Amino acid sequence: MAGHTQTGSVAAWDAAQAAAIVASFAGQEGATLPILHALQSAFGHVPREAEAIVADALNLSKAELRGVVSFYHDFRAAPPGRHVLKLCKAEACQSVGALALAERLLARLGVAWGGTTADGALTIEPVYCLGLCACGPAGLLDNEPLARLDDAALTDIARDARVAAA
């Protein structure tokens, strides 16, 4: 897709790699979020198997760590599609029809928020304010900003992501 890069390649689950990532943050204050981000960067998501390693290293209960992972919207429970489209759900974008626009796209693709198309090409995620309030509805495709989205633009983005991923 012109101007857009696919999501980076991610490794298959590897307990030794996860342990090394966790160990690289040993002794740092407030290491929970940096560790989770590093795990997601490596594996494309925060694997459930990694949670026990992190909890043990940080002297947290598994429930406490699960609470952190589930609280923050950016952490994924499963690897994303080859392209990630984040659509803004903040008030400014809502006021210009972003939610209805997103719901129509989700219905066309047959996925829910956070879901990935059956071909693994595109994941649709919510985001809460991109700072593009004057240009809504806004989004990000593979971390590249998109502004003034409409049905035609989202249809093109979804089609191009699926073609590029084929």
C-alpha positions as CSV (number, residue, x, y, z in Angstrom):
1,M,0.0,0.0,0.0
2,A,1.5,3.3,-1.0
3,G,2.7,5.3,1.9
4,H,1.9,2.6,4.5
5,T,4.1,0.0,6.1
6,Q,2.9,-3.3,7.3
7,T,3.1,-4.0,11.0
8,G,6.5,-5.3,11.9
9,S,7.2,-9.0,11.9
10,V,6.8,-10.6,15.2
11,A,8.3,-13.7,16.8
12,A,6.5,-16.8,17.7
13,W,6.1,-17.4,21.5
14,D,9.5,-18.1,23.1
15,A,9.6,-18.3,26.9
16,A,13.4,-17.7,26.9
17,Q,13.0,-14.6,24.8
18,A,10.2,-13.4,27.0
19,A,12.3,-14.0,30.1
20,A,15.3,-12.1,28.6
21,I,13.0,-9.2,27.8
22,V,11.7,-9.1,31.4
23,A,15.2,-9.5,32.8
24,S,16.4,-6.5,30.7
25,F,14.2,-4.3,32.9
26,A,15.4,-5.8,36.2
27,G,15.7,-3.3,39.0
28,Q,13.9,-0.4,37.1
29,E,11.2,1.4,39.0
30,G,7.9,1.3,37.2
31,A,9.0,-1.4,34.9
32,T,5.5,-3.0,34.3
33,L,4.4,-0.9,31.3
34,P,7.8,-0.9,29.6
35,I,8.0,-4.7,30.0
36,L,4.5,-5.1,28.5
37,H,5.3,-2.8,25.6
38,A,8.5,-4.7,24.9
39,L,6.7,-8.0,25.0
40,Q,4.0,-6.7,22.6
41,S,6.7,-5.3,20.3
42,A,8.4,-8.7,20.2
43,F,5.4,-11.0,20.0
44,G,2.7,-8.7,18.5
45,H,0.7,-9.0,21.6
46,V,1.1,-9.7,25.3
47,P,1.0,-13.5,25.5
48,R,-0.8,-15.0,28.5
49,E,2.2,-17.2,29.0
50,A,4.4,-14.1,29.5
51,E,2.1,-12.8,32.3
52,A,3.4,-15.3,34.8
53,I,7.0,-14.5,34.0
54,V,6.3,-10.8,34.4
55,A,4.3,-11.2,37.6
56,D,7.0,-13.3,39.2
57,A,9.7,-10.9,38.2
58,L,7.9,-7.9,39.5
59,N,6.4,-9.6,42.6
60,L,2.9,-9.0,41.5
61,S,0.0,-11.4,41.5
62,K,-1.2,-12.7,38.2
63,A,-4.5,-11.0,38.8
64,E,-2.8,-7.6,39.3
65,L,-0.8,-8.0,36.1
66,R,-3.9,-9.2,34.2
67,G,-5.7,-6.0,35.5
68,V,-2.9,-3.8,34.0
69,V,-2.9,-5.6,30.6
70,S,-6.7,-5.5,30.3
71,F,-7.0,-1.8,31.5
72,Y,-4.8,-0.3,28.8
73,H,-6.4,-0.4,25.3
74,D,-3.1,-0.6,23.5
75,F,-2.2,-4.1,24.8
76,R,-3.5,-6.9,22.6
77,A,-4.4,-10.4,23.7
78,A,-3.8,-11.9,20.3
79,P,-1.4,-10.9,17.4
80,P,-2.8,-8.2,15.1
81,G,-3.4,-8.5,11.4
82,R,-0.8,-7.5,8.9
83,H,-2.2,-4.0,8.9
84,V,-3.7,-2.2,11.9
85,L,-6.3,0.5,11.5
86,K,-7.1,2.5,14.6
87,L,-10.2,4.6,14.5
88,C,-10.8,7.5,16.9
89,K,-13.7,7.3,19.3
90,A,-13.1,10.5,21.2
91,E,-15.8,13.2,21.5
92,A,-14.6,15.5,18.7
93,C,-14.6,12.6,16.2
94,Q,-17.9,11.4,17.5
95,S,-19.4,14.8,16.8
96,V,-18.6,14.4,13.1
97,G,-20.0,10.9,12.8
98,A,-17.0,8.7,13.6
99,L,-18.9,6.0,15.5
100,A,-21.5,5.4,12.8
101,L,-18.7,5.4,10.2
102,A,-16.7,2.8,12.2
103,E,-19.7,0.7,12.8
104,R,-20.5,0.5,9.1
105,L,-16.9,-0.5,8.4
106,L,-17.0,-3.2,11.1
107,A,-20.2,-4.5,9.7
108,R,-18.8,-4.6,6.2
109,L,-15.7,-6.5,7.3
110,G,-17.7,-8.8,9.7
111,V,-15.5,-8.0,12.7
112,A,-15.9,-6.3,16.1
113,W,-13.7,-3.7,17.7
114,G,-10.3,-5.3,18.2
115,G,-11.1,-7.9,15.6
116,T,-9.1,-9.1,12.6
117,T,-10.5,-9.9,9.2
118,A,-10.7,-13.6,8.4
119,D,-7.8,-13.4,6.0
120,G,-5.6,-11.9,8.7
121,A,-5.0,-8.7,6.7
122,L,-6.6,-6.0,8.8
123,T,-7.2,-5.4,12.5
124,I,-9.6,-2.6,13.6
125,E,-8.9,-1.1,17.0
126,P,-10.4,1.9,18.8
127,V,-8.2,4.8,19.9
128,Y,-9.2,7.7,22.1
129,C,-7.9,11.0,20.7
130,L,-5.1,11.3,18.2
131,G,-4.9,15.1,18.5
132,L,-6.5,15.5,15.0
133,C,-9.7,16.9,16.4
134,A,-10.1,19.5,13.7
135,C,-9.7,16.9,11.0
136,G,-12.1,14.2,12.2
137,P,-13.1,11.5,11.8
138,A,-9.5,10.5,12.2
139,G,-7.5,7.3,12.4
140,L,-4.1,5.7,12.0
141,L,-3.2,3.1,9.5
142,D,0.0,1.3,10.6
143,N,0.8,4.4,12.7
144,E,0.3,6.8,9.8
145,P,-2.3,9.5,10.5
146,L,-5.5,9.7,8.5
147,A,-7.9,12.6,8.5
148,R,-11.4,13.4,7.3
149,L,-12.3,9.8,6.9
150,D,-15.6,8.8,5.2
151,D,-17.1,5.6,3.9
152,A,-15.3,5.7,0.6
153,A,-11.9,6.3,2.2
154,L,-12.4,3.4,4.7
155,T,-13.6,1.1,2.0
156,D,-10.4,1.9,0.0
157,I,-8.2,1.5,3.0
158,A,-9.7,-1.9,3.8
159,R,-9.5,-3.1,0.2
160,D,-5.9,-1.9,-0.2
161,A,-4.8,-3.5,3.1
162,R,-6.3,-6.8,2.0
163,V,-4.8,-6.6,-1.5
164,A,-1.4,-5.7,-0.1
165,A,-1.6,-8.5,2.4
166,A,-2.5,-11.1,-0.2
